């Protein structure tokens, strides 16, 4: 996959930085003065009990929410009011806690929607489906077929996603995000609702995406076994505040994290 246009970031360097971010809804503080970074090439987990502010943080990173305080820096550029479209075109892709697919469309066509930002021909040519537009569509379909092969979903490529079991729908959603060729892939509870076999499959695909494509991954996940196995570093939120940040071993032995998950602190 080619990297989106913009400043180059070397492996191990900071790709995205969250600096003193606060987000409130009325009188409720969803995020309170949180800072952390995501390094190029790593798998970064964001964990915490229910209501910790994890999904709100992803929504801030991809521009869906605009924080009242702090800033987000991506590839060295500060983006105080980034919109989701700007995030996507800049190299940030996202999956959702609840599957967000076009249920009446096939798996292939759902993944093709992820190529929209890569299509350069104007609406006139796309409507004609002739000449340059057709050649461009053929090229994008070839890339989508590569993703379908990578995710091992050849058998369901023509099946409407509404007819697929939940685990396969999550795989199609991952495929659509990969079709955007992101530098940073945000996964919001990619294992939610899955059985053990589906979790093992998804874990393998996340590792392969990180290794094969070099895609940096930030994920929210409640299964601590998955988090500890997949992640290079983990940041822990509780009631909108960062309480720990480090390697999986450092985090799982942190007393503040143990108290938060056991409910001792509250």
C-alpha positions in Angstrom: 0.0 0.0 0.0 1.3 3.5 -0.7 1.4 6.1 2.0 -0.9 9.1 1.8 0.6 12.4 0.7 2.2 14.4 3.5 5.2 14.4 5.8 7.1 11.1 6.1 7.3 9.6 9.6 10.0 7.0 10.3 9.2 3.8 12.2 9.3 4.4 15.9 8.8 8.2 15.6 5.7 9.8 17.0 2.9 9.6 14.3 0.1 11.1 16.4 0.2 13.1 19.6 -2.7 13.8 21.9 -1.8 16.8 24.1 -3.7 17.9 27.1 -7.1 17.1 25.5 -10.4 17.8 27.3 -13.9 17.1 26.0 -17.1 18.0 27.8 -20.8 17.4 27.0 -22.7 19.9 29.0 -21.4 19.5 32.6 -20.0 16.0 32.0 -16.3 15.7 31.3 -15.8 12.8 28.9 -12.0 13.4 28.7 -10.0 15.5 31.1 -6.5 16.7 30.3 -5.3 13.5 28.6 -1.9 13.3 26.8 -0.3 10.3 25.0 1.3 9.5 21.7 1.1 6.8 19.0 4.4 5.8 17.4 4.8 4.8 13.7 4.5 1.0 13.3 3.2 0.1 16.7 -0.1 -1.5 18.0 -1.3 0.9 20.7 -4.2 -0.1 22.9 -6.5 2.3 24.7 -8.3 0.5 27.6 -10.4 1.3 30.6 -13.7 0.4 32.3 -17.0 1.3 30.8 -17.5 5.1 30.7 -13.7 5.7 30.7 -13.8 8.0 27.6 -12.2 5.5 25.2 -14.6 5.9 22.2 -14.7 9.7 22.8 -11.0 9.7 22.4 -11.1 7.9 19.1 -13.8 10.4 18.0 -11.5 13.2 18.9 -8.6 11.7 17.0 -10.6 11.2 13.8 -12.3 14.6 14.0 -15.8 13.6 14.9 -15.6 15.5 18.2 -13.7 18.8 18.7 -12.1 19.1 22.1 -12.6 22.3 24.2 -9.0 22.1 25.3 -5.7 20.6 23.9 -4.6 19.6 20.4 -4.0 16.7 18.1 -0.8 16.5 16.1 -0.6 14.1 13.2 2.6 13.6 11.2 4.0 16.7 12.8 1.0 18.9 11.8 -1.3 20.3 14.4 -5.0 20.0 13.5 -7.2 21.8 16.0 -10.5 21.5 14.0 -10.0 18.4 11.9 -13.1 16.9 10.3 -13.6 13.2 9.7 -13.1 13.8 5.9 -9.8 15.5 6.5 -8.7 12.7 8.8 -9.6 10.1 6.2 -7.9 11.9 3.3 -4.8 12.5 5.6 -4.4 8.8 6.3 -6.6 7.9 9.3 -9.2 5.1 8.9 -11.7 3.9 11.5 -13.9 1.0 12.3 -16.8 1.2 14.8 -18.0 -0.5 17.9 -21.3 -1.3 16.2 -20.8 -2.5 12.6 -21.4 0.4 10.2 -21.8 -1.2 6.7 -24.3 -0.9 3.9 -26.3 -4.1 4.6 -27.9 -4.4 1.2 -24.6 -4.2 -0.6 -22.2 -7.0 -1.2 -18.9 -7.4 0.7 -17.0 -6.4 -2.4 -19.0 -3.2 -2.9 -18.8 -2.3 0.8 -15.0 -2.6 0.6 -15.0 -0.6 -2.7 -16.5 2.4 -0.8 -13.2 2.6 1.0 -11.6 3.5 -2.3 -13.7 6.6 -2.8 -11.0 9.0 -1.6 -8.5 7.4 -4.0 -10.6 8.0 -7.1 -9.5 11.1 -9.1 -11.9 11.1 -12.0 -14.8 13.6 -11.8 -18.5 12.8 -11.5 -19.0 13.2 -15.3 -16.5 10.4 -16.1 -17.8 8.2 -13.3 -21.4 8.5 -14.5 -20.3 7.5 -18.1 -18.3 4.5 -16.7 -16.2 4.8 -19.8 -12.6 5.5 -20.8 -10.4 6.9 -18.0 -13.1 6.3 -15.3 -13.5 2.7 -16.3 -9.7 2.1 -16.2 -9.5 3.8 -12.8 -12.4 1.6 -11.4 -10.6 -1.5 -12.7 -7.5 -0.5 -10.9 -9.4 0.1 -7.6 -11.3 -3.2 -8.0 -8.0 -5.0 -8.4 -6.8 -3.5 -5.1 -10.0 -4.5 -3.4 -9.6 -8.1 -4.6 -6.2 -8.1 -3.0 -7.7 -7.1 0.3 -10.4 -9.8 -0.1 -7.7 -12.4 -0.6 -5.7 -11.0 2.4 -8.8 -11.3 4.7 -9.7 -14.7 3.2 -13.3 -13.7 2.4 -13.4 -14.8 -1.3 -16.4 -17.0 -0.7 -18.6 -14.0 0.5 -17.4 -11.3 -1.9 -20.8 -11.2 -3.7 -22.9 -11.9 -0.6 -24.9 -8.9 0.9 -23.4 -8.1 4.3 -26.8 -8.2 6.0 -26.8 -11.9 5.4 -23.4 -12.5 7.0 -22.7 -13.6 10.6 -21.4 -10.9 12.9 -17.7 -12.0 12.8 -17.6 -11.8 9.0 -19.3 -8.4 9.0 -16.5 -7.1 11.3 -13.9 -8.6 8.8 -15.6 -6.8 5.9 -15.6 -3.5 7.9 -11.9 -4.0 8.5 -11.5 -4.5 4.7 -13.2 -1.3 4.0 -10.9 0.6 6.3 -7.8 -1.1 4.7 -9.1 -0.1 1.3 -8.4 3.5 2.3 -4.7 2.7 2.6 -4.4 4.3 6.1 -1.2 5.1 8.0 -3.2 5.0 11.2 -6.0 2.5 11.7 -8.4 3.1 14.6 -10.3 0.0 15.7 -13.1 0.5 18.2 -13.7 -2.9 20.0 -12.9 -5.1 17.0 -13.5 -8.3 19.0 -16.8 -7.2 20.6 -19.5 -9.9 20.4 -17.1 -12.5 18.9 -16.6 -16.1 20.0 -13.1 -17.4 20.7 -12.4 -18.6 17.2 -13.5 -15.3 15.7 -11.3 -13.4 18.1 -8.3 -15.5 17.2 -8.9 -14.8 13.5 -9.3 -11.1 14.0 -6.2 -11.0 16.2 -4.2 -12.6 13.5 -5.5 -10.2 10.9 -4.6 -7.2 13.1 -1.1 -8.5 13.5 -0.8 -9.2 9.8 -2.1 -5.7 8.9 0.6 -4.2 11.2 3.4 -6.4 9.9 2.5 -6.9 6.2 1.3 -3.3 5.4 3.2 -1.5 8.1 0.0 0.1 9.3 0.0 1.7 12.7 -2.9 0.5 14.8 -4.7 2.0 17.8 -7.4 -0.2 19.3 -10.0 -0.2 22.0 -10.6 -3.6 23.4 -12.1 -5.1 26.6 -10.6 -8.5 26.3 -7.4 -8.1 28.4 -5.9 -11.3 27.0 -6.1 -9.9 23.5 -4.7 -6.5 24.6 -1.7 -8.1 26.3 -1.0 -10.4 23.4 -1.3 -7.8 20.6 -0.2 -4.4 22.0 3.2 -2.8 22.1 2.0 -0.1 24.5 -1.2 0.5 26.5 -2.8 3.7 27.7 -5.4 3.4 30.4 -8.3 5.8 30.9 -10.7 5.9 33.9 -13.5 8.4 34.1 -11.9 10.5 31.4 -8.5 10.7 33.1 -5.3 8.9 32.1 -4.2 6.6 35.0 -1.4 4.6 33.3 0.7 4.3 30.2 3.3 1.8 29.3 4.1 -1.7 28.2 1.4 -4.4 28.8 3.5 -5.8 31.7 3.9 -2.4 33.3 0.1 -1.7 32.9 -1.2 -5.0 34.2 0.9 -4.6 37.4 -0.1 -1.0 38.0 -2.2 -0.7 41.2 -4.3 2.2 39.9 -5.3 0.0 36.9 -6.1 -3.0 39.1 -8.3 -0.8 41.4 -10.1 0.8 38.4 -11.0 -2.6 36.9 -12.0 -4.0 40.3 -14.0 -1.0 41.2 -11.9 -0.2 44.3 -11.2 3.4 43.4 -14.9 4.2 43.0 
